[in-house]
């Protein structure tokens, strides 16, 4: 129990001392090592442009698949998983 009390006290004292230093980190927008959209990493603009050019449903993100399913008026699309959207779009393409 004494160790817990010491830990709580240390945490409280760090909170008072480091209050100003935390403000600078808050605006970074995410955890260390995370990529943001548009930075050229996975999921960024470059990847999206490549997927758009390929046009294959398997290479698209779930959001892109959902957009296409909306355009194709696929029923039940809001409850579908990514793989189900791919299958439905493939069927819709074959029927069109």
Buried (B, 14 or more C-beta within 10 A) or exposed (E): EEEEEEEEEEEEEEEEEEEEEEEEEEEEEEEEEEEEEEEEEEEBEEBBEEBEEEEEBEBBEEEBBBEBBEEBEBEEBEEBEBEBBBEBBEEBEEEE
